[in-house]
């Protein structure tokens, strides 16, 4: 219960200036993204801002990873587009709340640890694909609507937009050489804002995306029939949203762990993400998950505690309540420049330097995950495919590594010493190593340097035992693990075991 009671670590030294400035910067970059994702999914703009506030606040307070930022993310919004088009906004809220319940259950039953099964090549592909998506989404800001049709900017508007973006990028690159006391991205936004206002430059602003003014998130119970039919409609969307949200959130958590050199709690983060989405469903939010771009903005600004996320959430709320007229005047070029630099920082450039040192199958997996992420924008599917392919490659390589060394002792007993795991991929090779017809009357198989990993391996041993029994020969299995011995029903009379030399190994698991 300690993690729940102690929401904050008061022994942690907090840089309040860095936290506050980072929180304000994150809020500035999150507002246009949340608006864009809400509009993309067909939701009212405020639904996206409410999601940014609720997700940001709840996960900052309850989450398992200080420094992470959550909000109304595009990965989860895209999942709900079809539901919005077919059944409307009320069903979306119901699906978001149900997705939150599923995420809480994942955390309560401590299933968040399975994110460890994601290999490093999949992480590289996921991050690189996401960096490309962030970059490509900024290119969309170079479009405008003319006579009801979307078209690319041209002429003076294009040059103005490009020039302001270039100015933003230049400030972000140069300002840290002067001082790191203030986040360069926040300085860039303020400077470009001042330039546009001071010279009365006509350029695209936040107002061109949507109005951001409104009130507090209203308590709103989804107006849907509480029937089995409703559950059948929303459950598939809720399940996919929960999976996508947790995949992105836990991968982001792992990424932050690597950057900060600390360890977060995946199960606690799952509970926080689910709680936030339940609140979204009942307070007019579109739901969301961890936002890797804003998280990297937060970390690059020096934030390491929970305060920055809380500041960002309340800054968004203040914008909704009071600051809408000012925020609507912020040039989109400044925000585009910040996000472009975030995409550059997100990309794992080291993957290019080590590509010739990595196994070919790992290179293929990384590239495939990146392509699927970019093409389908389905992060969960990309990661799932990457994990499956990596698992199959590992199984194939492990199957080739099983070895059996044979020798006869002074008593005429033949020994088979097995090296490597016995599992579904290696059972065929394992079985071929034995010469039942020509073996002596007593045969010993030693598993001291091997382990039976699955039911296929146990079945192979059962069949091998039966073959020796039918030949009238005695087969002894040494150093076999206790869990496998319980399942070897056909060999219980002939197994010779040394329990002391075959300890049971447990996997370290997270606690919520």
VEXDREN-261273 format. One line per 5 residues: their letters; for each residue x, y negated, z of C-alpha. Coordinates in Angstrom, 3 decimals. Layout:
VEXDREN-261273
a> X Y Z ~ ... $
***
This chain:
VEXDREN-261273
xxxxx> 0.000 0.000 0.000 ~ 2.993 -2.289 0.395 ~ 3.088 -3.481 -3.248 ~ -0.565 -4.528 -3.024 ~ -0.254 -6.365 0.278 $
xxxxx> 2.990 -8.153 -0.587 ~ 1.965 -9.888 -3.777 ~ 5.040 -12.105 -3.738 ~ 8.614 -11.476 -2.675 ~ 9.311 -14.493 -0.478 $
xxxxx> 12.911 -13.382 -0.031 ~ 13.498 -14.058 -3.732 ~ 15.263 -17.310 -4.508 ~ 13.051 -19.305 -6.859 ~ 14.231 -22.085 -9.161 $
xxxxx> 11.080 -24.192 -8.929 ~ 12.071 -26.649 -11.634 ~ 12.843 -23.877 -14.114 ~ 9.623 -22.047 -13.215 ~ 7.409 -25.125 -13.628 $
xxxxx> 8.994 -26.245 -16.895 ~ 8.938 -22.704 -18.269 ~ 5.269 -22.368 -17.344 ~ 4.393 -25.593 -19.156 ~ 6.332 -24.489 -22.232 $
xxxxx> 4.599 -21.119 -22.256 ~ 1.204 -22.811 -21.998 ~ 2.030 -25.064 -24.957 ~ 2.954 -22.094 -27.143 ~ 0.105 -19.868 -25.942 $
xxxxx> -2.736 -22.309 -26.633 ~ -2.500 -22.336 -30.458 ~ -1.904 -18.571 -30.605 ~ -4.931 -17.799 -28.450 ~ -7.045 -20.133 -30.559 $
xxxxx> -5.771 -18.567 -33.780 ~ -6.441 -15.016 -32.618 ~ -9.937 -15.900 -31.419 ~ -10.781 -17.533 -34.749 ~ -9.257 -14.601 -36.633 $
xxxxx> -11.562 -12.168 -34.793 ~ -14.623 -14.364 -35.277 ~ -14.918 -15.351 -31.597 ~ -15.687 -18.866 -30.305 ~ -12.342 -20.676 -29.753 $
xxxxx> -12.913 -21.039 -26.000 ~ -13.121 -17.255 -25.673 ~ -9.447 -17.106 -26.622 ~ -8.429 -19.836 -24.166 ~ -10.404 -18.265 -21.339 $
xxxxx> -8.605 -14.977 -22.047 ~ -5.242 -16.747 -21.923 ~ -6.092 -18.265 -18.523 ~ -7.559 -15.119 -16.951 ~ -4.945 -12.684 -18.294 $
xxxxx> -2.110 -15.041 -17.409 ~ -3.266 -15.692 -13.844 ~ -4.291 -12.163 -12.833 ~ -1.221 -10.438 -14.256 ~ 1.129 -13.086 -12.870 $
xxxxx> -0.236 -12.469 -9.369 ~ -0.845 -8.707 -9.473 ~ 1.478 -7.502 -12.233 ~ 4.411 -5.158 -11.832 ~ 6.904 -7.375 -13.624 $
xxxxx> 7.697 -10.963 -12.568 ~ 8.563 -13.050 -15.611 ~ 6.126 -11.307 -17.939 ~ 3.391 -13.379 -19.553 ~ 0.009 -12.026 -20.652 $
xxxxx> -2.757 -13.701 -22.609 ~ -5.261 -13.346 -25.412 ~ -3.056 -11.326 -27.742 ~ -3.601 -10.606 -31.409 ~ -2.855 -6.891 -30.989 $
xxxxx> -6.003 -6.402 -28.905 ~ -8.118 -8.991 -30.731 ~ -7.638 -7.204 -34.043 ~ -9.080 -4.009 -32.530 ~ -12.366 -5.783 -31.759 $
xxxxx> -12.994 -7.410 -35.135 ~ -15.107 -4.541 -36.467 ~ -17.186 -4.409 -33.264 ~ -17.761 -8.163 -33.425 ~ -18.939 -7.916 -37.023 $
xxxxx> -21.250 -4.955 -36.422 ~ -22.750 -5.634 -32.969 ~ -21.807 -9.146 -31.868 ~ -20.015 -10.849 -29.005 ~ -21.912 -9.257 -26.111 $
xxxxx> -20.750 -5.785 -27.124 ~ -17.214 -7.146 -27.358 ~ -17.353 -8.295 -23.744 ~ -18.671 -4.884 -22.685 ~ -15.872 -3.126 -24.585 $
xxxxx> -13.248 -5.402 -23.021 ~ -14.528 -4.647 -19.514 ~ -14.551 -0.896 -20.212 ~ -11.022 -1.088 -21.628 ~ -9.997 -2.731 -18.364 $
xxxxx> -11.482 0.120 -16.345 ~ -9.543 2.649 -18.456 ~ -6.309 0.724 -17.929 ~ -6.870 0.613 -14.166 ~ -7.343 4.402 -14.176 $
xxxxx> -4.050 4.820 -16.041 ~ -2.309 2.882 -13.308 ~ -4.127 4.574 -10.420 ~ -3.241 8.045 -11.733 ~ 0.346 6.908 -12.354 $
xxxxx> 0.401 7.613 -16.054 ~ 2.367 4.474 -16.868 ~ 5.613 6.422 -16.451 ~ 5.015 8.109 -19.800 ~ 6.276 4.969 -21.496 $
xxxxx> 9.703 6.470 -20.757 ~ 9.051 8.900 -23.591 ~ 9.514 6.066 -26.079 ~ 13.041 6.508 -27.552 ~ 15.402 3.605 -28.197 $
xxxxx> 15.036 3.738 -32.028 ~ 11.270 3.334 -31.555 ~ 11.928 0.357 -29.283 ~ 14.170 -1.190 -31.937 ~ 11.532 -0.657 -34.612 $
xxxxx> 8.750 -1.990 -32.394 ~ 10.657 -5.155 -31.444 ~ 11.934 -5.822 -34.971 ~ 8.488 -5.307 -36.471 ~ 6.971 -7.605 -33.890 $
xxxxx> 9.595 -10.268 -34.624 ~ 8.665 -10.149 -38.308 ~ 4.946 -10.408 -37.445 ~ 5.595 -13.458 -35.261 ~ 7.579 -15.077 -38.076 $
xxxxx> 5.024 -14.244 -40.770 ~ 2.178 -15.593 -38.636 ~ 3.921 -18.961 -38.582 ~ 4.051 -19.068 -42.367 ~ 0.250 -19.082 -42.307 $
xxxxx> 0.437 -22.563 -40.779 ~ 1.732 -23.843 -44.115 ~ -1.740 -23.295 -45.560 ~ -4.686 -25.679 -45.574 ~ -8.328 -25.696 -46.662 $
xxxxx> -9.207 -27.685 -49.793 ~ -12.807 -27.722 -51.028 ~ -13.589 -24.674 -48.892 ~ -10.654 -22.643 -50.251 ~ -7.426 -21.757 -48.453 $
xxxxx> -4.369 -22.975 -50.336 ~ -0.690 -23.602 -49.680 ~ 0.517 -27.048 -48.690 ~ 2.313 -28.904 -51.467 ~ 3.937 -32.239 -52.091 $
xxxxx> 4.319 -34.695 -49.211 ~ 2.316 -32.629 -46.648 ~ 4.582 -29.618 -47.300 ~ 7.766 -31.688 -46.975 ~ 6.475 -33.329 -43.793 $
xxxxx> 5.573 -29.976 -42.221 ~ 8.874 -28.392 -43.229 ~ 10.858 -31.395 -41.985 ~ 9.174 -31.380 -38.578 ~ 9.692 -27.632 -38.237 $
xxxxx> 13.365 -28.092 -39.123 ~ 13.648 -30.890 -36.542 ~ 12.109 -28.637 -33.889 ~ 14.524 -25.808 -34.691 ~ 17.494 -28.203 -34.675 $
xxxxx> 16.568 -29.525 -31.217 ~ 16.177 -25.991 -29.846 ~ 19.626 -25.057 -31.194 ~ 21.467 -28.245 -30.160 ~ 19.853 -29.313 -26.882 $
xxxxx> 21.191 -26.388 -24.764 ~ 24.716 -27.635 -25.557 ~ 23.830 -30.894 -23.833 ~ 22.003 -29.478 -20.820 ~ 20.098 -26.383 -19.814 $
xxxxx> 18.235 -28.103 -17.002 ~ 15.139 -28.492 -19.194 ~ 13.863 -25.815 -21.615 ~ 14.913 -26.763 -25.137 ~ 11.594 -25.605 -26.592 $
xxxxx> 9.643 -27.983 -24.321 ~ 11.954 -30.864 -25.241 ~ 11.480 -30.049 -28.924 ~ 7.677 -30.129 -28.613 ~ 7.739 -33.463 -26.752 $
xxxxx> 10.213 -35.083 -29.171 ~ 8.375 -33.997 -32.312 ~ 5.077 -35.069 -30.704 ~ 6.584 -38.505 -30.005 ~ 7.987 -38.813 -33.531 $
xxxxx> 4.636 -37.996 -35.105 ~ 2.779 -40.449 -32.868 ~ 5.430 -43.162 -33.085 ~ 5.666 -43.149 -36.873 ~ 1.995 -42.312 -37.368 $
xxxxx> 2.860 -39.254 -39.481 ~ -0.066 -37.462 -41.062 ~ 0.455 -33.767 -40.386 ~ -1.406 -30.688 -39.214 ~ -2.285 -30.679 -35.490 $
xxxxx> -3.883 -28.299 -32.992 ~ -7.196 -30.052 -33.628 ~ -7.123 -28.694 -37.186 ~ -7.365 -25.182 -35.755 ~ -10.158 -25.751 -33.231 $
xxxxx> -11.413 -27.914 -30.398 ~ -10.099 -26.837 -27.017 ~ -12.324 -28.746 -24.574 ~ -14.725 -26.941 -22.238 ~ -15.561 -26.044 -18.632 $
xxxxx> -14.626 -23.313 -16.167 ~ -15.011 -19.711 -17.374 ~ -18.669 -18.868 -16.664 ~ -19.711 -15.656 -14.926 ~ -21.464 -13.697 -17.642 $
xxxxx> -22.686 -10.110 -17.451 ~ -22.600 -8.644 -20.981 ~ -26.156 -8.634 -22.337 ~ -26.132 -5.065 -23.642 ~ -28.419 -2.125 -22.847 $
xxxxx> -26.863 0.055 -20.121 ~ -27.487 3.271 -22.050 ~ -25.515 6.230 -23.351 ~ -25.925 4.883 -26.874 ~ -24.184 1.643 -25.878 $
xxxxx> -21.363 3.652 -24.320 ~ -20.960 5.640 -27.541 ~ -20.670 2.377 -29.477 ~ -18.146 0.597 -27.275 ~ -16.061 3.509 -25.955 $
xxxxx> -13.938 4.076 -29.103 ~ -13.083 0.372 -29.266 ~ -12.402 0.228 -25.529 ~ -10.137 3.275 -25.717 ~ -8.118 1.881 -28.619 $
xxxxx> -7.895 -1.543 -27.009 ~ -6.728 -0.026 -23.724 ~ -4.105 2.034 -25.531 ~ -2.835 -0.842 -27.656 ~ -2.784 -3.222 -24.695 $
xxxxx> -0.901 -0.871 -22.395 ~ 1.538 0.158 -25.119 ~ 2.483 -3.426 -25.852 ~ 2.497 -4.384 -22.171 ~ 4.655 -1.489 -21.000 $
xxxxx> 7.053 -1.848 -23.919 ~ 7.332 -5.539 -23.082 ~ 7.959 -4.565 -19.454 ~ 10.811 -2.290 -20.564 ~ 12.233 -5.081 -22.703 $
xxxxx> 12.162 -7.512 -19.758 ~ 13.831 -4.848 -17.599 ~ 16.697 -4.699 -20.084 ~ 17.028 -8.488 -20.281 ~ 16.930 -9.119 -16.526 $
xxxxx> 18.729 -5.970 -15.387 ~ 15.920 -5.152 -12.953 ~ 13.118 -2.616 -12.887 ~ 9.416 -3.302 -13.074 ~ 6.523 -1.083 -12.039 $
xxxxx> 4.579 0.253 -15.012 ~ 1.701 1.652 -12.971 ~ 1.157 -1.589 -11.085 ~ 1.276 -3.491 -14.372 ~ -1.364 -1.135 -15.795 $
xxxxx> -3.662 -1.872 -12.840 ~ -3.086 -5.617 -13.268 ~ -3.752 -5.512 -17.007 ~ -6.943 -3.538 -16.433 ~ -8.141 -5.848 -13.661 $
xxxxx> -7.559 -8.870 -15.883 ~ -9.522 -7.312 -18.731 ~ -12.424 -6.450 -16.423 ~ -12.520 -10.118 -15.397 ~ -12.387 -11.073 -19.074 $
xxxxx> -15.438 -8.973 -19.826 ~ -17.431 -10.766 -17.129 ~ -16.006 -14.277 -17.566 ~ -16.337 -14.898 -21.280 ~ -12.816 -13.832 -22.325 $
xxxxx> -11.745 -11.763 -25.311 ~ -9.248 -9.744 -23.272 ~ -5.605 -9.267 -24.057 ~ -2.275 -7.861 -22.952 ~ 1.341 -8.858 -22.452 $
xxxxx> 2.584 -11.330 -25.060 ~ 6.189 -10.592 -25.943 ~ 6.780 -13.922 -27.690 ~ 5.600 -15.994 -24.731 ~ 7.447 -13.672 -22.352 $
xxxxx> 10.684 -14.331 -24.210 ~ 9.966 -18.074 -24.171 ~ 9.476 -17.789 -20.413 ~ 12.686 -15.843 -19.848 ~ 14.763 -18.034 -22.146 $
xxxxx> 13.595 -21.045 -20.122 ~ 15.085 -19.478 -16.994 ~ 11.921 -18.150 -15.314 ~ 12.348 -14.981 -13.275 ~ 9.524 -15.196 -10.700 $
xxxxx> 5.724 -15.115 -10.789 ~ 5.347 -18.869 -10.445 ~ 5.897 -19.641 -14.141 ~ 3.022 -17.394 -15.188 ~ 0.719 -18.982 -12.629 $
xxxxx> 1.722 -22.482 -13.758 ~ 1.095 -21.522 -17.393 ~ -2.374 -20.176 -16.573 ~ -3.464 -23.271 -14.648 ~ -1.935 -25.525 -17.302 $
xxxxx> -4.181 -23.850 -19.867 ~ -7.179 -24.320 -17.554 ~ -6.345 -28.023 -17.130 ~ -6.095 -28.360 -20.884 ~ -9.557 -26.846 -21.234 $
xxxxx> -10.978 -29.148 -18.557 ~ -9.054 -32.404 -18.965 ~ -6.248 -32.413 -21.473 ~ -8.004 -31.331 -24.639 ~ -7.848 -34.740 -26.396 $
xxxxx> -4.069 -34.913 -25.894 ~ -3.285 -31.283 -26.713 ~ -5.346 -31.478 -29.883 ~ -2.877 -34.119 -31.154 ~ 0.198 -31.850 -30.755 $
xxxxx> 1.728 -31.218 -34.217 ~ 1.511 -27.615 -35.318 ~ 4.991 -28.005 -36.812 ~ 6.478 -28.257 -33.311 ~ 4.757 -25.064 -32.184 $
xxxxx> 5.701 -23.314 -35.427 ~ 9.345 -24.220 -34.900 ~ 9.298 -22.841 -31.358 ~ 7.713 -19.571 -32.471 ~ 10.168 -19.216 -35.379 $
xxxxx> 13.051 -19.403 -32.922 ~ 11.249 -16.927 -30.674 ~ 10.996 -14.494 -33.585 ~ 14.714 -14.906 -34.271 ~ 15.481 -14.257 -30.620 $
xxxxx> 13.132 -11.287 -30.490 ~ 14.752 -9.464 -33.402 ~ 17.314 -6.865 -32.323 ~ 20.182 -7.991 -34.540 ~ 22.418 -5.400 -32.931 $
xxxxx> 20.441 -2.732 -34.754 ~ 22.140 -3.859 -37.986 ~ 25.598 -3.620 -36.450 ~ 25.101 -0.090 -35.154 ~ 23.052 1.263 -38.054 $
xxxxx> 26.049 3.113 -39.515 ~ 26.790 4.642 -36.110 ~ 23.289 5.961 -35.446 ~ 22.028 9.375 -36.594 ~ 20.120 9.161 -39.862 $
xxxxx> 16.921 10.405 -38.280 ~ 17.047 7.613 -35.679 ~ 17.568 5.009 -38.400 ~ 14.579 6.427 -40.280 ~ 12.376 6.371 -37.167 $
xxxxx> 13.303 2.790 -36.346 ~ 12.611 1.579 -39.873 ~ 9.324 3.514 -40.065 ~ 8.052 2.043 -36.790 ~ 8.969 -1.451 -37.960 $
xxxxx> 7.200 -0.980 -41.310 ~ 4.021 0.383 -39.701 ~ 4.026 -2.447 -37.155 ~ 4.370 -5.058 -39.897 ~ 1.994 -3.412 -42.358 $
xxxxx> -0.875 -2.330 -40.101 ~ -0.322 -4.618 -37.089 ~ -1.190 -1.523 -35.050 ~ 1.496 -1.348 -32.395 ~ 0.077 1.715 -30.643 $
xxxxx> -0.068 3.736 -33.877 ~ 3.449 2.689 -34.859 ~ 4.884 3.696 -31.496 ~ 2.888 6.944 -31.409 ~ 4.144 7.995 -34.856 $
xxxxx> 7.694 7.081 -33.863 ~ 7.504 9.139 -30.673 ~ 6.032 12.153 -32.520 ~ 8.715 12.094 -35.209 ~ 11.466 11.642 -32.607 $
xxxxx> 10.066 14.560 -30.609 ~ 9.968 16.797 -33.676 ~ 13.525 15.852 -34.601 ~ 14.660 16.552 -31.046 ~ 12.864 19.910 -31.053 $
xxxxx> 14.515 20.882 -34.338 ~ 17.987 19.884 -33.146 ~ 17.480 21.653 -29.809 ~ 16.252 24.796 -31.553 ~ 19.536 25.002 -33.459 $
xxxxx> 21.576 24.776 -30.258 ~ 20.433 28.004 -28.592 ~ 23.314 30.506 -28.338 ~ 23.620 34.018 -26.934 ~ 26.954 35.505 -25.850 $
xxxxx> 27.129 39.306 -25.507 ~ 29.494 41.626 -23.632 ~ 29.585 45.074 -21.963 ~ 30.766 45.420 -18.360 ~ 32.691 48.320 -16.840 $
xxxxx> 29.456 50.145 -15.962 ~ 28.227 50.137 -19.559 ~ 25.607 47.446 -18.901 ~ 25.136 44.982 -21.738 ~ 24.903 41.304 -20.812 $
xxxxx> 23.236 38.604 -22.899 ~ 24.174 35.124 -21.644 ~ 21.798 32.511 -23.044 ~ 22.840 28.899 -23.654 ~ 20.333 26.220 -24.584 $
xxxxx> 16.589 25.786 -23.989 ~ 14.114 28.508 -24.899 ~ 10.985 26.853 -26.270 ~ 8.627 27.025 -29.244 ~ 11.290 25.905 -31.706 $
xxxxx> 13.992 28.376 -30.642 ~ 12.032 31.574 -29.922 ~ 12.599 33.047 -33.407 ~ 16.366 32.573 -33.250 ~ 16.409 33.880 -29.657 $
xxxxx> 14.558 37.091 -30.519 ~ 16.895 37.840 -33.444 ~ 19.896 37.964 -31.086 ~ 18.828 41.260 -29.456 ~ 19.523 44.764 -30.756 $
xxxxx> 16.952 46.825 -28.846 ~ 17.601 50.086 -30.711 ~ 21.390 50.189 -30.169 ~ 21.557 48.590 -26.732 ~ 22.428 50.777 -23.706 $
xxxxx> 19.853 51.841 -21.147 ~ 20.405 48.786 -18.954 ~ 20.407 45.259 -20.344 ~ 20.742 41.984 -18.431 ~ 19.691 38.602 -19.831 $
xxxxx> 21.281 35.756 -17.879 ~ 19.448 32.385 -17.956 ~ 21.954 30.577 -15.761 ~ 22.751 28.107 -18.568 ~ 19.286 28.132 -20.086 $
xxxxx> 15.732 27.339 -19.144 ~ 12.388 28.562 -20.389 ~ 10.646 25.331 -21.333 ~ 7.147 26.271 -22.462 ~ 4.571 29.017 -22.961 $
xxxxx> 6.101 30.042 -26.300 ~ 9.340 30.885 -24.497 ~ 7.486 32.863 -21.849 ~ 5.582 34.743 -24.539 ~ 8.852 35.580 -26.312 $
xxxxx> 10.232 37.047 -23.079 ~ 7.076 39.072 -22.511 ~ 7.299 40.567 -25.997 ~ 11.019 41.264 -25.618 ~ 10.373 42.979 -22.264 $
xxxxx> 7.691 45.151 -23.856 ~ 10.086 46.196 -26.644 ~ 12.707 47.368 -24.158 ~ 10.080 49.155 -22.052 ~ 8.780 51.039 -25.099 $
xxxxx> 12.356 52.052 -25.914 ~ 12.691 53.482 -22.401 ~ 15.319 50.956 -21.381 ~ 15.625 48.728 -18.360 ~ 15.732 44.958 -18.886 $
xxxxx> 16.811 42.612 -16.084 ~ 16.248 38.845 -16.290 ~ 18.575 36.881 -14.055 ~ 18.488 33.273 -12.899 ~ 14.994 32.745 -14.252 $
xxxxx> 13.141 29.791 -12.775 ~ 10.337 30.527 -10.260 ~ 7.588 28.941 -12.364 ~ 8.448 31.209 -15.290 ~ 8.598 34.318 -13.098 $
xxxxx> 5.039 33.739 -11.941 ~ 3.855 33.814 -15.542 ~ 5.865 36.820 -16.672 ~ 3.178 39.348 -15.784 ~ 4.570 42.125 -17.960 $
xxxxx> 8.058 41.912 -16.460 ~ 7.349 41.669 -12.736 ~ 8.705 45.133 -12.040 ~ 12.052 44.696 -13.744 ~ 13.056 41.088 -12.988 $
xxxxx> 16.194 40.506 -10.960 ~ 16.387 36.931 -9.705 ~ 18.839 34.794 -7.804 ~ 16.665 31.985 -6.462 ~ 19.526 30.087 -4.869 $
xxxxx> 21.294 29.602 -8.177 ~ 18.180 28.402 -9.975 ~ 16.794 25.381 -8.130 ~ 13.596 23.677 -9.125 ~ 14.147 20.257 -10.624 $
xxxxx> 11.618 17.465 -10.115 ~ 11.189 14.363 -12.237 ~ 11.443 11.042 -10.477 ~ 8.133 9.214 -10.892 ~ 7.046 5.659 -10.262 $
xx> 4.792 4.738 -7.377 ~ 2.057 2.154 -7.850 $
***
